[in-house]
Amino acid sequence: MTILAEGRLVLVGAGKMGGAMLEGWLARGLAARQVVVLEPAPDDALLARSGETGLALNPDIDTIGDARVVVLAVKPQVMEEVVPGLRQLVKSSPVFLSIAAGRTVASLARHFGAGAAIVRAIPNTPAAIGRGISVAFANRSVSAAQRGLCQTVLEAVGKAEWVDDEALIDAATAVSGSGPAYVFHLTECMAKAGEGVGLPPDLAMTIARETVSGAGELLRRCALPAATLRENVTSPAGTTAAALKVLRDGGRMEALMAEAIAAAERRSRELSQ
């Protein structure tokens, strides 16, 4: 995969998500010499990688004259402090790709200019193992080539989809951005329930973890709809049918998930104000 044919990729913030994306880019062939990392508190691994590979770590902003894409991976609460120091990068006419939750395109345009090419994306934590899903929105200044570049950058850590309405980023945040936590909580609940019917705690958690991860992998590999896979597991009047009757009675699981996702979407909109 050719991520960047020329110029450099600037990563602002190399925490958990930024660090995961960096690993994905390098693993997929991006040359370290094409990467600039701006990180005020680099960990030992990043320091070692910089010393061994030629990756540029915290150079003077004025020396970065060929930025093609600038990935903003800092925490949302410090974005307003960090972004003003990046204005010099505008001279290279890069595309700014923000993965900071709650930071709108308009809020970034106030710093980079109304004509700046800006993409707002929401990845999720499975990006750390190359299995993330990102949802992105591009403003009108983003060219087809820049959109393609952002697609490649995001696909280095998983799948990437696009929306034409920035408001849908809040909905995507509620489903995919927060979604891993829902799955992890489901695993916790399954393990706890397993203990309730007599399984030792360690065994209950092992069974729950392997069941959830295995079902997820089956869902990924199989082209059948989730509903069909569910039906395939459910024998009439069997154990699964008995459990699903409880979960689906009155649509309560569906209603609870709808309520949870609506709450997350609402909070995402509040943070974007």
LUMDOMI-236394 format. One record per residue: x, y, z of N, C-alpha, C in turn. Coordinates in steps of 0.05 Angstrom, whole numbers, plus 5000, padded with zeros to 4 digits. Atoms other than C-alpha are relative to their C-alpha. Last residue first. Layout:
# residues N
XYZXYZXYZ...
***
This chain:
# residues 273
501149724999457854605408502350195007499349875024461253945388499250304999497149955000461253675459500950154975499449804979453653755462503050075000500949745011452853385395500650225020498149935021457052805422499350274988497649894986452852795485502150084980500749744988446452725444502450135013500249815022449552165402499450285010497349955010451651795465500050204978498649844979444751865496502850074991501049735001441451635431501350185020498749875023446151035430498950294996497249964995444050835500501450154977499749784980436650935488502950065005500849755013436850525423500350245020497849925018440749985459499450264986497849924982435549955515502450094983500749734989429849945464502350105018499949815022432949365425499550295011497249975006434248985490500450214977498649844980427149125513503050034994498049845013423548935449501850155020500849725000417648705490501950184987502749974991421248055503499250295002501649875020427648065462497150065009498749765010432747905516498250174982499649814978428247425554501150264989502749924992425847065491500150215023500749785017433047065468497150105006498549764992435046635527499150244984500949934973429546115515501450265010502749885002430946105441499050095027499649735011438345985455497350144997498949824979436645395500500450294990497450084988432145055450500950205020500550114973424645125434502649915014502649964989426345215360499849865028501850235006433845205349497350055013502450034983437145885350498349774991499250104974444345905325497649915017498750265004442345965252500949875027502050225005437246495270501349734998501450054975442746935299498049774998498150144983447046845237498749955027499950285009441047035195501949845017502550134992439747675236500049704992499850074972447147865230497449855009500849794981446547845155500149905029502950014992450447305118499450235019501649805014457047505086497150015009502450115013461147125138498450224987499250185023468247335155497649914984498349875019466547935199500549834975501549795012460647615234501650154979501850135019464746995247498350214985498450085023470247435277498249854979499349765015465147785322501649924975502449925015462247115344500650254983500550205021469246875362497650074983498149955021470847515401499649814976500549745012464347475440502050054977502550015014464846735454499550264985499750165024472146755471497549994983498149865018471247325521500249854973501349765010465047005553501850154979502150085018468246325560498750244987498750115024474546615590497949924979498949785016470547055637501349894974502249845011466346475662501050224982501150165023472546035670497750164987498050005022475946555713499049864975499649745013469746675755501950014977497949854986468145935768500650264985497350025012461645745733502050155018498150204989455545635778502849984988501150275004449445955745502149795007502650034986450946645774498849724996499450054972458246595753497449945015498950275000455846545681500749915029502350185001451547155693500949715001501349984973457747545714497649815001498350144981461447295652498750005028500150295005455747495606501649845020502650094991455248185639499749704995500050004971462748315631497449885011498350224992462448105558500149985031501550255005456548555546501649765010501950024978460549115578498349754997498550084976466248995530498249975024499250285003461449005472501549905024502550154997458349665494500649704999500650014971465349955505497449845005498450214987467149765433499449985030500950285002461150165409501749795013500550114973463250845435499449715000498049894982466551055370499749905028497450135003462450575327502150115020500050285007455250715346502749885000501750154981455051365385500049714994498650014974460851665346498549835020497950205003457451485281501649975026501350265000451251865303502149784998500950044973455452475321498749725002497750084985459052415254499249955029500150294997452152435222502549905014501650074977451853185235500049705005498350014977457653275185498449925026501149814981452953095128501649975026500149745013456052765067498950225018502749894999458352135104500150284987500349715002464551715089497050075003502449925014466851015108499650305001500749724998473650745129497550054982501849915021475750035146499450305003502650135002481749865189498450104976500750124974488350165214497149885000497650134989491850325148499449875027500250295005484850465121502549855009501850134982484951145154499949704997498949964973491151395118498249855020497750184997488751095052501150015028501150275000481951435058502249805004501150044973485452085077498849725002497750024982489652045013499049945029498850265004483451904971502349955019501950194988480052505001501149724998499649984971486252914985498149815015497450134993486152674913500450005030500350295002478752834906502649855008500050105028480053524932499649705000498550255003478053755002499849904972497349945009475754485001501749754995500049965029468454285004502750064989501249755008469053985074500550044970498149815012470353245084498650264993501449795015466752785132502050194989498849745006469452125158498250194985502149875016467251475192501050294997500149714998472851025217497850104982501949895020472450285232499950305004501849784994478249955269498050054977502850095004481149265259498050225006500650005029488549425251497249924993499350265011490149205322499349984970497450084988490349895353500949734990497949915018484850105305502749925010498850235014480449685350502050074978497650124987479850335391501049744986500650124973475150705345502449845009499150285000476051205287499249885027500350134975471851845281500949714997500550295000473852295224499849895029500550084972473653035208499349705000501650244997476853235143499749945029500350134973479253935130498249764998501250275004481954275067500049855026498450244994483154995086498549754995499450165024479255535049501749755005502450115012475855825110500649824976501149845022482455905146497749864987498550055025486855455189499050164976497149984996484855705258501549984973499449744987477455865249503050045003499749795021477155285200500650275012497350025011478454805258500550224979498249924978472255025296502949994990500049714997468254995231501950105022498449885022470454285217500150305003501349975026467754085285501950114979498849775013471853835344498950024972501349754992467353375386501250254987502950004996471852775383499050275007500749914973478952905358496950015002501350234988480552495296499250065028500449994971482253105253498649755010501750234993485153035183499849995031499950044971488053695158497949795007502750064990489253665083500349945030500650284993495754005065497049975005502750085010496454675028499449715006499650235017503954735044497449904987498649925024502955445070500549774981501949935021497755185119501450074974500250225018503354865160498050054977497949985021505055535191499749784979500849845022498355515227502050024977499750155025500454935270499450174975497250035006501755325334500549854974498849755009494555565335503049974993500449935028492254835336501250264991498150115018495354615402499850124971497349914993491755035454502149924979499949715003484854975422502850115008499849935028485954225414500350304996497549845003487554115488500250104971499849784981480553885508502550174998501749775007479553485445500450245019502550014985485553035461498450254994499849914972490753055406497349985014500850224982490452645343500450075029500349884974490653185289498849795019501950154985493252845226500050115029499449954972496653335179497849875016502350064982496853105107500950045029502250075018501353345050497449945016502250164987506553705092497849964980501250185020512353945048497849825012501049865023515254545084498549844979501850195013516354275153498750144977498450175018522354685175498449794985499249855024518155255203501649834981502249995019514754775252500950134974501149735001521454655287497950004978498349805013522453905293498750285002500149724990518653505345502050194987501549964975520652805324500350285010499549744989522752665252498250055024502549864996522751925236500650265014500049745013529851755218497450145000501250005027529051015233500250264985499250235017533250845294499250034971497150025002533151495334500949794981499049765013525851645320503049974996500650015029523850935335501150244985498250205012527550955402499549994970497349905000524151605422501949814986500049795021517351335402502850124997500250135026518450705443500250204977497450125007520951095503500049874972499250234983514751525505502649884990499550255014514252215473500849785020499150204980511352765517500449734988498449874978510753395474501049805021501050134975508752995412501750115023499949784980509553285342498649905025501750034976511152695297500550245019499349814980513752805226498149965023501849954977513452215178501350215019502349845010516352155108498250095023499049745007523151925135497850194989499749844976519551345168500950284994497249974991517551075100500150195024499349724999510150885096502950035010498049915020510050145079500650304999501050035027503949845112501750154979500350285007507249715178499149964972497350105004509450445181499949704992498949895024502350685171502849894994501450105024499350205221501250104975499150285004504450365275498849884975497249995009503051105266501049724995500149935028495550975271502850014988501050235014496450605337500050064970497950205000500751175364499249754984497949915018495551685345502249804997501050015027490151275379502050094979500950275007493951125443499049994971501050154978497951775446499049734990499450285003502152035389499349845025501150164979499452745381500449704995500049834976500253155319498649855022501850104979502152685263500350185024499449894973505153025202497949905019502350024983505352625137500850105028499950134973510652835089497350005014500549834977511652995016500049845026498049794996511152494960499250175023498150025022507651844941502250215003499249735007504251785009502149994978501649804985500351175031500650284990498649755001502850684979498350215014501749765000500050005000501850255000
***
